Amino acid sequence: MEQHRTPIYQALMLFNETNPVSFHVPGHKNGSVFPGYAGKYFDSILKLDMTELPGLDDLHAPEGIIAEAERLAAGFFKSDHTYFLVGGSTAGNLAMILAACSAGDGVIVQRNCHKSIMNGMELSGANPIFIAPEYDAPAGRFTNPSMETLREALKQYPGVKAVVLTYPDYFGKTYEIKEMIELAHEYHIPVLVDEAHGTHFSIGDPFPSSALALGADAVVQSAHKMAPAMTMASFLHMNSEFVSKEKVAHYLQMIQSSSPSYPLMASLDLARSFLATLKEDEIKVILQSVSDVKRILQESEHWELLTVGDPLKLTLHIKNGITAQTVARLFEEQNIYPELTTHNQILFIHGLAPLKKLNQLKKAVKRVNEQLKNMANHDTIEIAKLFQQPIQELALSYAEMEKSGNKQIQLNKACGYIAAEAVIPYPPGIPLILKGEKITADHVETIESLRRQGVRIQHRDIDKGLNVFTV
């Protein structure tokens, strides 16, 4: 019954019931100073948007309700300690990397990681050693590094300070991460896992096991992705003899706001309770809804439905001749909004509740199919040639990058230069080219193809070219 408790949310509700008079921040004064036309949507949440008042604790030195909420979370997720994050999984990824390594330290990193992992590498000054993911030809995308690649990297670099992996990937694909964790531990090396899309794995069957349960030392989860928390609300779980909790807490105080959002923290409290008290019959109803959605999505000759380890992730693999961007746009015109579109796939995420608008989805699929019959064919994009080196370091260290000048060069003339800025298709936020990486012809060809298909790319003034180092 303890997991039914939500100490942060309950304390905020009780505090609000005292009809408090605010002579403190925030400036909306419990919602009394706010544009009236927006009150319909903001009034309720503003009453919970408090500051560190008596009885409401302090995220950076928790002793009361926040400490109790984190203890309850650690109990459910089975961690040694769980930290509440109000800066998204980005804050957790940065903190665990900074706590595990220092400038010049070698760190083995999964190459197709989120950009926040690379930002953590740069902030720490570590020397990333990248292990390339395998290419899954039937799925048309890169997945995870092989056990053999990790084993070889550990042999070549036995003194590394950490291994950083992503599990599951954005599409919900899992892999044998337990064996990788055990291998790294044989070298007394901690494993840090970006498990942004796996918060719900701790529910248990029929979902895959969390990396935390499989022995990882530090695991970051975006509670707002798959659990019912507010955007930016995340967890950082610690269960390690290799990484200091005190150092993690130190860096979290540096990275996270000194004025953390109480609505976000309360939503973490509620999300944990929701996951912990989800009943078996409720899960069966969710899975039946997933089956209904899959049946509807399969009714097309223009795509193939792919399923992976996480049953809540449904991917449309668009067949040759049509761009995924085109198909996604047609769905959006029917008010159906998928999570992610790549050059050839569209990701639909089913929530932890049955979908109530099955008829709307069915009508949308029918309409999209009708519209696609007259669509013109487009060139396909070949990405299998990327990440050719199984084990790779950057062409320049971060210290060398700091001392180097940079310039802008036209995309078609960039081959052989070293990138001074990452090139990141977004979403999913995985760098196509890393800062400090040598630019290849395959990189240029892929960027040109992605841009022709309308894929959004994060890079300053990419229309004018790429930023490169002048070394």
N, C-alpha and C positions, 0 to 999 in steps of 0.2 A: 504493500500500500504506500510505502514511502515515495515511490516514483510518481504518484499522483500529485505530490506536493510541487508547488511552483513559488518558491520563497520571494523571488524578485517581483514577479507579477503581483502576488498577493500583498506584499508590502506597499507597492505603489497604489493598489486599489484602496487599501486601508488608509493610506496617507491622504488620498484624494477625498475620501469620505469625511475627513475632518474639516473640510471647507477652508483650506489654508489661504492666508494672505501672503502674497509673494513680495518680499523686499530683496529678492536675489535674482540671479540669472536662472534660466534664459529669459530673453527680453520679451517673449510673447506672454509672460505672466500667466501661466496655466491656461493659455488660450484667449485671454481677455484682450490682448493687443494683437490683432490679426485681421487681415482683410475679410470683411464680412462675407463676400461672395464665395470665399474658399472654406468657410466654416463647416459647411455640410460634410466635407470630406476630412477635415483636419481636427475638428473639435475634440473628438474622443481621444485621439492619439496624443494631442498636445497636453492633455491632463496627465499623461504618463511621462511626459518629457521633463524630467526633474534633473536636479544636480545633486551633489554629495551632501545632502541634508542629514541631520541626526536620524539614525535608524535606516538610512538608505545605503550605507557602506561606501567603499571606494574601490574601484576596479584594480587600481595599482597597489593597494595595500589592503586587500579584503580580509575582514574579520567577522562580518555579519552575514547579511542575506546573500551577498555575492559569493562569499566563501562557501556558504551552505549550498548555493546553486551549483557551484563548480564541483563540490563534493558529490552531490547527487548525480551530476553528469559523469564524473569519474566512476561512480558505482555502476551506472548503466553501461558505459562504454568499456568498462573493465580496464581502466588506465591507472597508472600510479598517481597522475594528476592531470586534470583537464583545465585549460585556460580558455576563458571567453574572449573572443576576438570581435572587435567592432570595425576593423579595417579590412574585412574580407580575408580569404585564404592568403592573399598577398602578404598581410602582416605576419601570419603564422609561418609562411615559407621563408620570409626574410629573417625572422627571429631564430628559427631552428638552424638555419645555415650560419648565421653570425655566431650562434652559441657553439657550433660544432667545429668551426674552422677559422683560421686567421690568414693574414696576408701571406701569400707564397705557398700555402698548403695545397696539396693535390686533393682534388675531389672528383670522384667518378660520377658523371651526370648522364642520365638518359637524354639523348640528343633531342628528341621530340618532346621537350618539356615546355611548361608554360613560361611566358616571359618573366614572371615574377621570380622564378628560380634563377634565371640569368641575372636579373637585377640583384639578387642576393649574392651571387658569385662576384659581381662587380663591386658591390659595397664592401664585401669582406676582403677583396683583393686576392681571393683564392685562385688557384690554377685549375680550371675545369678540364677534365679528361673525358671526352664524350664517347659514349658507346651507342652505336647506331641501332635504330629499331629495324626489325625485319619487315619486309614488304609482303603484305597479304594480297596476292594477285586476285583471288576471287572477290575479295571485299574492295579492292581498288584503293587501298590506303596503307600507310605504315602503322604498325602496332607497337610492339614492345621489343626490347633487346633480347637476344637469346641468352640462355645460361652459359653457353660456350663463350660468347663475347665478354660477358662479365668475368668469367673465370680467367680469360686471357688478360683482361685489363688488370685484374688483381695481381696476376703474375708479373706483369710488366711494371706495375706501380704499387708494390706492396706497402708503401708507407703513406698511402692516402689517408685522409682524416675522416672521410665519410663517403657513402654511396647515396645518391639521390635518385629516386625512382618515381614514376607516375603510375598510379593504380587506383581505379580502372582508368582507361582512356576516356576521352570526351563521349565516345559512343557506347560506353559501358562494357567494353571488352576487358576481361580479366586474364590473368596468366599465372604461371606457377611462381609467384613471388616468394612463397615460403622458402623454397630451395635457395633462392638468391639471398634472402635474409640470412639463412643459416650459413651459407658460404661466406658472406661478409663477416659474420660473427666469428668464424674460424680464424680470421685475421684480426679479430678484436676491433673491427671497424663498424661504427653505427650505420644504420640504414634509416634515412629520412624519406618519408613518403608524402607526396602530394596526392591526397585521396579526396580531392575536392568534390568528386561526383559519387562518393561512396558513404555518405553519412548514414544512409539507411541499411548498410550492410550489417550493422550491429543488431538489427532485428533478428537475424538468423534465417534459416530456411524459409522460403525458397531463394533467398538472395545469397550472393557469394559471401565468403568470410572477409571481414575487414583486415587490412594489413596489420592493424594493431593486434588483433587476435592471432595473427600469424607470426608475431614476434618483432615487428618493426619498432624502432627506438622512439621515433617521433612521427606523428601522423597528423596532417592538417586536413580538415573537412569543411567544406562550404555548406553549412546547415541550410542556407537559403536556396541551394540548388535542388536538393531532393527531399528535404524535410521542410515543414511549414514555418520557417523562420524568415525574418525580413532581410531584404537585400543587404549584403555586407556582413551579416551575422555568421560567424564561423567558430569552429573549435580547433584547438591545438592540444592533442593528447600526448602525454609523455609516459614512457615505460622503459627506461634505459638506465644502464649502469655506465654508459659511455658518454652521455650528454648531460650536462649539469642543468637541473631545473632552475637553480638560482641564476645561471647565465641567461637562460631563456626568459625568465621573468624580468631580468635587467634590460634585455633588448626590447621586450614588449613595451616596457615603460618609455623607451626612447622612440619606438616606431608608432605606437598608438597615441591617439589624442589624450591630452590631460583632462578633457571634458567628454568622456565617453557617453554614448547615447543610451539612456535607460530603456527606451522602447526596443532598441536592438537587443540589449541584454535580456530584457523580459521575454523577447521572442525566442531567444536561445533556451531560456528556462522552459518555455511552453513547448518548444520543438522537442527537447529531450523527453519531457513528460509524454508527449504525443507518441513518440517512437516507443518508449518503454511500456506504454499501456495499450498498444495496438493489439487487438485480439486476433486469434487464429481465424475466426469466422469472418472478421473484417478484411483480413488479408486475402481470403478466398474470394470475397466479393470484388476486391481490387483486381485480382488476377483474371477473374471472369470478364471484367471490363477491358483489361488488356487484350484478351482473346477476341472480344468483340471489335475493338479498334483494329487489331491485326487483320481480321477477316475483311473489314471495310477497305483498309489500305491495300490489300492484295488484289483488289478488283481493278487492275490496270495492266495493259500490255506495255506501258511506257516505262515502268520501273519494276525492280525486284525488291521485295521486303527482306531486309537482313535483321536477324536477331542475334544477340550475343549473351554474355554471362549475366548481365543485368536485365531482367524481364521488362523493366520499365522503359528501356531505351529501344526505340523502333526507328530503323534507318531505311530510307528509300534510296536504293542505288539506281540512279537514272541511266537508262540505256543509251548507247551511242547515238549521237545525232541531235540530242536535246540537252541544253544546259540545265543544271540544277537550279541556277538563278532564275531561269524562266519558269520552271515548275513552281518554285517557292513563291514567286510573284503572283502566279495564278491562284495559289492557295490563299495568299494574303488578300487578294481581291474578293475572296469568299469569306473573309474574316476568320480564317484559320491560320494561326501564326506558329510556325515551327521554331525550334530553338536555334538551329544552326544550319547553314548552307555552305557546302564546299563546292569545288568545281564539278563534282559528280554525285554528291550525296546530300540528302536532307534528313536531319535528325528531328524526330518527334519524341518528346519526353512525356510519358504518362505519369500523372501524380499519384500520391498515396491516398487516392480516393477514387471511386468509380466515376467515369466521365458521364455527365448528364446530357450532353449534347451530341449523342451518337447520330441522330437524324441529320443534324447540321453538317457533321463530318461526311456522312454518306452522300448528301446532296453535293457537297463541295467536290468530293472525289469524282462524282459523275460529271460535274460541270468542267473540271480540269481536264478529264479525259476527252471530253468533246472538243475543247479548245486546242488540245495538243495535236489533234488529227491534222490540222492545217499548218502546223508550225514548221518553219524551215530548219534544216539540219545545220549544226555548227561543228567546228573542229573540236576534237577531244584533246585533253591535256595529259601529257605523259609525265608522271611524277616518279616512276619507279627508279629513275636514274639518280635521284637525289640520295644523299647520305651514303655515298659509295664506300667510304672508309669505315670499317668496323670500329676502329679506335682512333680518335683524332684529338689534337690539341688546337687551340687558337693560334693563328699566325703571329699574333702579338700578345704579350701579357697585358694585364690591365695597367700596370705601372708604366709600361712602354706606351700604351695608348694615351695616357695622361700627358706625356711629353711630346706627342706627335701632333702635327698640324693636320688639317683636313681641307678638302675641297669638294666641289660637286662636279660630277662627270655624267655625261649622257649614258643612259642605260646600255645602249648597244656598244659602248666603248669601255665598259666597266670590267670586263674579264681580266683577271690577273691582279686587280687592285684588292686592297684589304678594306672591308666595310667599316666605316666609322659610325654606323648606325644600323641597328637591326631592321630587317624587313619582315613585317609580321602580318600575314593574312588574319583578319579578325572578324568574327570568331574563327577558330578556337583560341587564338593568341599564342600559337606555337611559331617561333621564328623560322622563316624560310632561310634567311641568312642571319647569322649571328654577328653582333658587333665584334670585330677582331678576326673575322673569318675571311679567307680568300674567296673572291667571287669567281664563279665558274660559268662556262657557257650554258650549262644546264640550269643554273640559277636564273640567268638572264632570260632564257627561253621560257621558263616556267612563269616568271613574273609577267612577261609580255602576254602570255596566254591567259593568265588570271585576270589581268587588267582588261583584256578584250571581252572577257565574259562578265565583267562587272563586279568581280570579287573585291571587297574593300581591303585596302592594304594600309597598315600603319607605317608611315615613313614620311618625314617632313619633305614637302615639295617633290614628291616622287614624279610628278609630271615633268619636272626639270631635270631629273636624273637621280643618281645615288650619291650619298655622302661617303667619301673614301678618305683614307689616311694618305698623307703625302710622304710616304717612306719608301 
